[in-house]
């Protein structure tokens, strides 16, 4: 995702990012084995970056800033599925 405006006046910028995911599956008639890797290169990224106006005690005026939710770090999961046929069904 490209860098983009963080507010309507373009005075704040939400940083862009590029992440790579990998998904590999091996399927047979009765079973399937899969590997899924999210954020393969462990890129630091922000999933959600909204504009936030805040004012702490002691501050004379509100501050316009970007808050964020960190993106998923490197994560791998293995999937094993077994397919069975119900009795009496062809």
N, CA, C and O atoms as CSV, one atom per row, in Angstrom:
chain,resi,resn,atom,element,x,y,z
A,1,UNK,N,N,0.843,-1.158,0.000
A,1,UNK,CA,C,0.000,0.000,0.000
A,1,UNK,C,C,0.898,1.234,0.000
A,1,UNK,O,O,1.899,1.286,0.715
A,2,UNK,N,N,0.536,2.204,-0.794
A,2,UNK,CA,C,1.313,3.439,-0.879
A,2,UNK,C,C,1.081,4.321,0.343
A,2,UNK,O,O,0.092,4.157,1.058
A,3,UNK,N,N,2.003,5.261,0.576
A,3,UNK,CA,C,1.750,6.280,1.584
A,3,UNK,C,C,0.523,7.052,1.144
A,3,UNK,O,O,0.296,7.245,-0.050
A,4,UNK,N,N,-0.271,7.495,2.114
A,4,UNK,CA,C,-1.529,8.154,1.783
A,4,UNK,C,C,-1.823,9.239,2.792
A,4,UNK,O,O,-1.255,9.242,3.885
A,5,UNK,N,N,-2.713,10.176,2.438
A,5,UNK,CA,C,-3.050,11.238,3.379
A,5,UNK,C,C,-3.664,10.659,4.651
A,5,UNK,O,O,-4.486,9.744,4.597
A,6,UNK,N,N,-3.262,11.197,5.777
A,6,UNK,CA,C,-3.794,10.751,7.057
A,6,UNK,C,C,-4.979,11.576,7.523
A,6,UNK,O,O,-5.670,11.207,8.472
A,7,UNK,N,N,-5.210,12.698,6.848
A,7,UNK,CA,C,-6.368,13.531,7.172
A,7,UNK,C,C,-6.802,14.292,5.917
A,7,UNK,O,O,-6.193,14.151,4.856
A,8,UNK,N,N,-7.837,15.081,6.045
A,8,UNK,CA,C,-8.399,15.789,4.886
A,8,UNK,C,C,-7.514,16.911,4.357
A,8,UNK,O,O,-7.632,17.292,3.192
A,9,UNK,N,N,-6.640,17.439,5.186
A,9,UNK,CA,C,-5.795,18.567,4.767
A,9,UNK,C,C,-4.417,18.123,4.273
A,9,UNK,O,O,-3.605,18.963,3.887
A,10,UNK,N,N,-4.147,16.838,4.280
A,10,UNK,CA,C,-2.858,16.274,3.863
A,10,UNK,C,C,-1.684,16.746,4.721
A,10,UNK,O,O,-0.537,16.706,4.277
A,11,UNK,N,N,-1.962,17.186,5.932
A,11,UNK,CA,C,-0.868,17.618,6.811
A,11,UNK,C,C,-0.263,16.438,7.570
A,11,UNK,O,O,0.821,16.561,8.138
A,12,UNK,N,N,-0.954,15.295,7.584
A,12,UNK,CA,C,-0.432,14.070,8.191
A,12,UNK,C,C,-0.403,12.979,7.131
A,12,UNK,O,O,-1.305,12.891,6.298
A,13,UNK,N,N,0.621,12.159,7.163
A,13,UNK,CA,C,0.780,11.100,6.164
A,13,UNK,C,C,0.794,9.734,6.855
A,13,UNK,O,O,1.532,9.528,7.818
A,14,UNK,N,N,-0.027,8.802,6.358
A,14,UNK,CA,C,0.007,7.410,6.801
A,14,UNK,C,C,1.059,6.706,5.940
A,14,UNK,O,O,0.948,6.674,4.715
A,15,UNK,N,N,2.067,6.152,6.585
A,15,UNK,CA,C,3.181,5.530,5.873
A,15,UNK,C,C,2.735,4.306,5.081
A,15,UNK,O,O,1.904,3.529,5.550
A,16,UNK,N,N,3.277,4.137,3.902
A,16,UNK,CA,C,2.978,2.974,3.080
A,16,UNK,C,C,3.754,1.756,3.549
A,16,UNK,O,O,4.674,1.863,4.360
A,17,UNK,N,N,3.378,0.613,3.036
A,17,UNK,CA,C,4.068,-0.627,3.404
A,17,UNK,C,C,3.890,-1.655,2.295
A,17,UNK,O,O,3.008,-1.534,1.445
A,18,UNK,N,N,4.740,-2.658,2.325
A,18,UNK,CA,C,4.663,-3.786,1.396
A,18,UNK,C,C,4.981,-5.041,2.185
A,18,UNK,O,O,6.080,-5.176,2.723
A,19,UNK,N,N,4.033,-5.958,2.257
A,19,UNK,CA,C,4.276,-7.211,2.963
A,19,UNK,C,C,4.074,-8.376,2.003
A,19,UNK,O,O,3.341,-8.266,1.020
A,20,UNK,N,N,4.732,-9.492,2.298
A,20,UNK,CA,C,4.648,-10.683,1.462
A,20,UNK,C,C,4.127,-11.844,2.302
A,20,UNK,O,O,4.650,-12.130,3.379
A,21,UNK,N,N,3.094,-12.506,1.797
A,21,UNK,CA,C,2.560,-13.701,2.434
A,21,UNK,C,C,2.841,-14.895,1.523
A,21,UNK,O,O,2.979,-14.737,0.310
A,22,UNK,N,N,2.925,-16.077,2.103
A,22,UNK,CA,C,3.177,-17.298,1.345
A,22,UNK,C,C,2.174,-18.351,1.786
A,22,UNK,O,O,1.949,-18.550,2.980
A,23,UNK,N,N,1.575,-19.022,0.811
A,23,UNK,CA,C,0.628,-20.093,1.113
A,23,UNK,C,C,0.895,-21.250,0.166
A,23,UNK,O,O,0.905,-21.071,-1.052
A,24,UNK,N,N,1.115,-22.453,0.731
A,24,UNK,CA,C,1.391,-23.647,-0.049
A,24,UNK,C,C,0.453,-24.749,0.450
A,24,UNK,O,O,0.346,-24.989,1.653
A,25,UNK,N,N,-0.227,-25.419,-0.496
A,25,UNK,CA,C,-1.112,-26.534,-0.155
A,25,UNK,C,C,-0.755,-27.755,-0.991
A,25,UNK,O,O,-0.391,-27.637,-2.161
A,26,UNK,N,N,-0.862,-28.915,-0.384
A,26,UNK,CA,C,-0.697,-30.193,-1.081
A,26,UNK,C,C,-1.990,-30.960,-0.856
A,26,UNK,O,O,-2.329,-31.296,0.278
A,27,UNK,N,N,-2.712,-31.238,-1.939
A,27,UNK,CA,C,-4.024,-31.880,-1.829
A,27,UNK,C,C,-4.038,-33.250,-2.481
A,27,UNK,O,O,-3.486,-33.453,-3.563
A,28,UNK,N,N,-4.678,-34.178,-1.800
A,28,UNK,CA,C,-4.990,-35.505,-2.320
A,28,UNK,C,C,-6.487,-35.707,-2.148
A,28,UNK,O,O,-7.174,-34.853,-1.587
A,29,UNK,N,N,-6.991,-36.831,-2.626
A,29,UNK,CA,C,-8.432,-37.079,-2.573
A,29,UNK,C,C,-8.954,-37.116,-1.132
A,29,UNK,O,O,-10.054,-36.627,-0.872
A,30,UNK,N,N,-8.200,-37.677,-0.204
A,30,UNK,CA,C,-8.669,-37.861,1.168
A,30,UNK,C,C,-8.099,-36.878,2.188
A,30,UNK,O,O,-8.607,-36.799,3.306
A,31,UNK,N,N,-7.059,-36.131,1.832
A,31,UNK,CA,C,-6.465,-35.216,2.809
A,31,UNK,C,C,-5.810,-34.014,2.116
A,31,UNK,O,O,-5.620,-33.991,0.900
A,32,UNK,N,N,-5.478,-33.031,2.934
A,32,UNK,CA,C,-4.788,-31.839,2.437
A,32,UNK,C,C,-3.852,-31.340,3.536
A,32,UNK,O,O,-4.214,-31.322,4.712
A,33,UNK,N,N,-2.664,-30.943,3.144
A,33,UNK,CA,C,-1.682,-30.378,4.068
A,33,UNK,C,C,-1.302,-28.999,3.531
A,33,UNK,O,O,-1.031,-28.847,2.340
A,34,UNK,N,N,-1.283,-28.007,4.400
A,34,UNK,CA,C,-0.975,-26.661,3.947
A,34,UNK,C,C,-0.087,-25.910,4.920
A,34,UNK,O,O,-0.099,-26.169,6.124
A,35,UNK,N,N,0.672,-24.988,4.388
A,35,UNK,CA,C,1.513,-24.099,5.187
A,35,UNK,C,C,1.199,-22.673,4.778
A,35,UNK,O,O,1.196,-22.343,3.592
A,36,UNK,N,N,0.934,-21.831,5.762
A,36,UNK,CA,C,0.637,-20.431,5.507
A,36,UNK,C,C,1.598,-19.574,6.332
A,36,UNK,O,O,1.701,-19.738,7.547
A,37,UNK,N,N,2.296,-18.665,5.665
A,37,UNK,CA,C,3.217,-17.758,6.353
A,37,UNK,C,C,2.781,-16.333,6.047
A,37,UNK,O,O,2.700,-15.932,4.886
A,38,UNK,N,N,2.501,-15.575,7.096
A,38,UNK,CA,C,2.130,-14.169,6.952
A,38,UNK,C,C,3.339,-13.304,7.293
A,38,UNK,O,O,4.085,-13.600,8.227
A,39,UNK,N,N,3.523,-12.233,6.524
A,39,UNK,CA,C,4.641,-11.304,6.706
A,39,UNK,C,C,5.974,-12.069,6.656
A,39,UNK,O,O,6.745,-12.071,7.616
A,40,UNK,N,N,6.211,-12.698,5.540
A,40,UNK,CA,C,7.367,-13.572,5.325
A,40,UNK,C,C,8.700,-12.920,5.701
A,40,UNK,O,O,9.570,-13.591,6.256
A,41,UNK,N,N,8.876,-11.641,5.415
A,41,UNK,CA,C,10.150,-10.955,5.677
A,41,UNK,C,C,10.123,-10.141,6.968
A,41,UNK,O,O,11.016,-9.329,7.212
A,42,UNK,N,N,9.091,-10.359,7.800
A,42,UNK,CA,C,8.944,-9.686,9.101
A,42,UNK,C,C,9.042,-8.157,8.991
A,42,UNK,O,O,9.737,-7.512,9.776
A,43,UNK,N,N,8.347,-7.598,8.023
A,43,UNK,CA,C,8.320,-6.155,7.809
A,43,UNK,C,C,7.550,-5.457,8.928
A,43,UNK,O,O,6.486,-5.929,9.329
A,44,UNK,N,N,8.064,-4.358,9.426
A,44,UNK,CA,C,7.342,-3.549,10.420
A,44,UNK,C,C,6.351,-2.670,9.667
A,44,UNK,O,O,6.749,-1.901,8.792
A,45,UNK,N,N,5.062,-2.774,9.998
A,45,UNK,CA,C,4.042,-2.004,9.284
A,45,UNK,C,C,2.874,-1.702,10.211
A,45,UNK,O,O,2.667,-2.374,11.221
A,46,UNK,N,N,2.117,-0.675,9.842
A,46,UNK,CA,C,0.952,-0.276,10.617
A,46,UNK,C,C,-0.302,-0.633,9.836
A,46,UNK,O,O,-0.504,-0.167,8.714
A,47,UNK,N,N,-1.136,-1.461,10.438
A,47,UNK,CA,C,-2.335,-1.938,9.759
A,47,UNK,C,C,-3.390,-0.846,9.636
A,47,UNK,O,O,-4.087,-0.772,8.625
A,48,UNK,N,N,-3.512,-0.013,10.635
A,48,UNK,CA,C,-4.551,1.018,10.651
A,48,UNK,C,C,-3.954,2.289,11.234
A,48,UNK,O,O,-3.399,2.262,12.332
A,49,UNK,N,N,-4.059,3.411,10.511
A,49,UNK,CA,C,-3.483,4.679,10.967
A,49,UNK,C,C,-4.506,5.808,10.828
A,49,UNK,O,O,-4.539,6.481,9.798
A,50,UNK,N,N,-5.328,6.024,11.833
A,50,UNK,CA,C,-6.268,7.138,11.759
A,50,UNK,C,C,-5.685,8.419,12.377
A,50,UNK,O,O,-4.755,8.380,13.183
A,51,UNK,N,N,-6.254,9.527,11.976
A,51,UNK,CA,C,-5.917,10.806,12.601
A,51,UNK,C,C,-6.565,10.834,13.978
A,51,UNK,O,O,-7.680,10.344,14.159
A,52,UNK,N,N,-5.859,11.412,14.950
A,52,UNK,CA,C,-6.390,11.515,16.302
A,52,UNK,C,C,-6.040,12.886,16.857
A,52,UNK,O,O,-4.892,13.326,16.787
A,53,UNK,N,N,-7.025,13.541,17.400
A,53,UNK,CA,C,-6.807,14.828,18.046
A,53,UNK,C,C,-6.907,14.589,19.550
A,53,UNK,O,O,-7.916,14.085,20.042
A,54,UNK,N,N,-5.858,14.954,20.269
A,54,UNK,CA,C,-5.862,14.733,21.717
A,54,UNK,C,C,-5.318,15.958,22.440
A,54,UNK,O,O,-4.581,16.767,21.876
A,55,UNK,N,N,-5.702,16.065,23.691
A,55,UNK,CA,C,-5.194,17.149,24.528
A,55,UNK,C,C,-5.025,16.611,25.935
A,55,UNK,O,O,-6.003,16.268,26.600
A,56,UNK,N,N,-3.777,16.537,26.389
A,56,UNK,CA,C,-3.488,16.056,27.730
A,56,UNK,C,C,-3.615,17.188,28.727
A,56,UNK,O,O,-3.558,18.364,28.368
A,57,UNK,N,N,-3.789,16.814,29.991
A,57,UNK,CA,C,-3.816,17.838,31.036
A,57,UNK,C,C,-2.522,18.634,31.006
A,57,UNK,O,O,-1.439,18.060,30.896
A,58,UNK,N,N,-2.626,19.903,31.098
A,58,UNK,CA,C,-1.445,20.754,31.080
A,58,UNK,C,C,-1.098,21.277,29.693
A,58,UNK,O,O,-0.315,22.221,29.585
A,59,UNK,N,N,-1.644,20.707,28.638
A,59,UNK,CA,C,-1.422,21.217,27.285
A,59,UNK,C,C,-2.422,22.326,27.010
A,59,UNK,O,O,-3.596,22.226,27.366
A,60,UNK,N,N,-1.943,23.380,26.374
A,60,UNK,CA,C,-2.805,24.542,26.139
A,60,UNK,C,C,-3.716,24.376,24.927
A,60,UNK,O,O,-4.756,25.029,24.847
A,61,UNK,N,N,-3.344,23.516,23.986
A,61,UNK,CA,C,-4.189,23.315,22.807
A,61,UNK,C,C,-4.121,21.849,22.360
A,61,UNK,O,O,-3.160,21.149,22.682
A,62,UNK,N,N,-5.127,21.386,21.625
A,62,UNK,CA,C,-5.122,20.006,21.154
A,62,UNK,C,C,-3.985,19.742,20.164
A,62,UNK,O,O,-3.516,20.653,19.483
A,63,UNK,N,N,-3.554,18.486,20.098
A,63,UNK,CA,C,-2.488,18.069,19.192
A,63,UNK,C,C,-3.090,17.118,18.163
A,63,UNK,O,O,-3.799,16.177,18.517
A,64,UNK,N,N,-2.804,17.368,16.899
A,64,UNK,CA,C,-3.266,16.535,15.797
A,64,UNK,C,C,-2.160,15.527,15.483
A,64,UNK,O,O,-1.045,15.918,15.140
A,65,UNK,N,N,-2.462,14.240,15.596
A,65,UNK,CA,C,-1.426,13.230,15.414
A,65,UNK,C,C,-2.010,11.972,14.792
A,65,UNK,O,O,-3.228,11.824,14.689
A,66,UNK,N,N,-1.127,11.063,14.375
A,66,UNK,CA,C,-1.540,9.772,13.832
A,66,UNK,C,C,-1.394,8.727,14.932
A,66,UNK,O,O,-0.350,8.640,15.578
A,67,UNK,N,N,-2.434,7.942,15.141
A,67,UNK,CA,C,-2.309,6.776,16.012
A,67,UNK,C,C,-2.274,5.561,15.094
A,67,UNK,O,O,-2.575,5.685,13.906
A,68,UNK,N,N,-1.917,4.392,15.612
A,68,UNK,CA,C,-1.807,3.243,14.717
A,68,UNK,C,C,-2.032,1.932,15.450
A,68,UNK,O,O,-1.896,1.847,16.671
A,69,UNK,N,N,-2.376,0.922,14.684
A,69,UNK,CA,C,-2.446,-0.463,15.139
A,69,UNK,C,C,-1.314,-1.191,14.417
A,69,UNK,O,O,-1.295,-1.221,13.187
A,70,UNK,N,N,-0.364,-1.781,15.160
A,70,UNK,CA,C,0.746,-2.460,14.492
A,70,UNK,C,C,0.253,-3.644,13.661
A,70,UNK,O,O,-0.698,-4.329,14.038
A,71,UNK,N,N,0.909,-3.873,12.535
A,71,UNK,CA,C,0.568,-4.999,11.671
A,71,UNK,C,C,1.101,-6.303,12.227
A,71,UNK,O,O,1.940,-6.312,13.128
A,72,UNK,N,N,0.615,-7.391,11.690
A,72,UNK,CA,C,1.011,-8.733,12.124
A,72,UNK,C,C,2.495,-8.980,11.831
A,72,UNK,O,O,2.944,-8.759,10.707
A,73,UNK,N,N,3.259,-9.437,12.832
A,73,UNK,CA,C,4.652,-9.805,12.563
A,73,UNK,C,C,4.702,-11.167,11.865
A,73,UNK,O,O,3.656,-11.745,11.570
A,74,UNK,N,N,5.887,-11.679,11.602
A,74,UNK,CA,C,6.060,-13.000,10.992
A,74,UNK,C,C,5.234,-14.018,11.759
A,74,UNK,O,O,5.295,-14.090,12.986
A,75,UNK,N,N,4.457,-14.808,11.014
A,75,UNK,CA,C,3.577,-15.782,11.648
A,75,UNK,C,C,3.387,-16.957,10.701
A,75,UNK,O,O,3.063,-16.758,9.530
A,76,UNK,N,N,3.583,-18.176,11.189
A,76,UNK,CA,C,3.409,-19.367,10.350
A,76,UNK,C,C,2.392,-20.299,10.990
A,76,UNK,O,O,2.335,-20.435,12.212
A,77,UNK,N,N,1.587,-20.941,10.141
A,77,UNK,CA,C,0.653,-21.945,10.648
A,77,UNK,C,C,0.571,-23.113,9.676
A,77,UNK,O,O,0.636,-22.949,8.458
A,78,UNK,N,N,0.426,-24.289,10.255
A,78,UNK,CA,C,0.332,-25.526,9.495
A,78,UNK,C,C,-1.120,-25.990,9.545
A,78,UNK,O,O,-1.775,-25.921,10.585
A,79,UNK,N,N,-1.609,-26.464,8.396
A,79,UNK,CA,C,-2.995,-26.912,8.303
A,79,UNK,C,C,-3.008,-28.352,7.800
A,79,UNK,O,O,-2.360,-28.685,6.808
A,80,UNK,N,N,-3.763,-29.203,8.508
A,80,UNK,CA,C,-3.956,-30.585,8.080
A,80,UNK,C,C,-5.458,-30.843,8.074
A,80,UNK,O,O,-6.139,-30.625,9.077
A,81,UNK,N,N,-5.965,-31.304,6.944
A,81,UNK,CA,C,-7.396,-31.594,6.820
A,81,UNK,C,C,-7.573,-33.000,6.280
A,81,UNK,O,O,-6.857,-33.428,5.374
A,82,UNK,N,N,-8.532,-33.709,6.845
A,82,UNK,CA,C,-8.861,-35.050,6.382
A,82,UNK,C,C,-10.296,-35.023,5.883
A,82,UNK,O,O,-11.188,-34.555,6.590
A,83,UNK,N,N,-10.527,-35.516,4.683
A,83,UNK,CA,C,-11.858,-35.520,4.087
A,83,UNK,C,C,-12.439,-36.923,4.200
A,83,UNK,O,O,-11.781,-37.895,3.828
A,84,UNK,N,N,-13.652,-37.039,4.703
A,84,UNK,CA,C,-14.297,-38.349,4.791
A,84,UNK,C,C,-15.672,-38.268,4.144
A,84,UNK,O,O,-16.264,-37.197,4.013
A,85,UNK,N,N,-16.144,-39.410,3.755
A,85,UNK,CA,C,-17.414,-39.501,3.069
A,85,UNK,C,C,-18.463,-40.021,4.037
A,85,UNK,O,O,-18.219,-40.993,4.752
A,86,UNK,N,N,-19.627,-39.385,4.069
A,86,UNK,CA,C,-20.705,-39.842,4.956
A,86,UNK,C,C,-21.235,-41.180,4.447
A,86,UNK,O,O,-21.293,-41.409,3.239
A,87,UNK,N,N,-21.622,-42.060,5.365
A,87,UNK,CA,C,-22.146,-43.383,4.994
A,87,UNK,C,C,-23.409,-43.243,4.150
A,87,UNK,O,O,-24.274,-42.419,4.446
A,88,UNK,N,N,-23.506,-44.040,3.118
A,88,UNK,CA,C,-24.700,-44.071,2.296
A,88,UNK,C,C,-24.712,-43.043,1.177
A,88,UNK,O,O,-25.611,-43.069,0.337
A,89,UNK,N,N,-23.737,-42.137,1.141
A,89,UNK,CA,C,-23.673,-41.134,0.060
A,89,UNK,C,C,-22.653,-41.570,-0.980
A,89,UNK,O,O,-21.587,-42.076,-0.629
A,90,UNK,N,N,-22.960,-41.387,-2.211
A,90,UNK,CA,C,-22.052,-41.775,-3.300
A,90,UNK,C,C,-21.244,-40.592,-3.757
A,90,UNK,O,O,-20.424,-40.719,-4.666
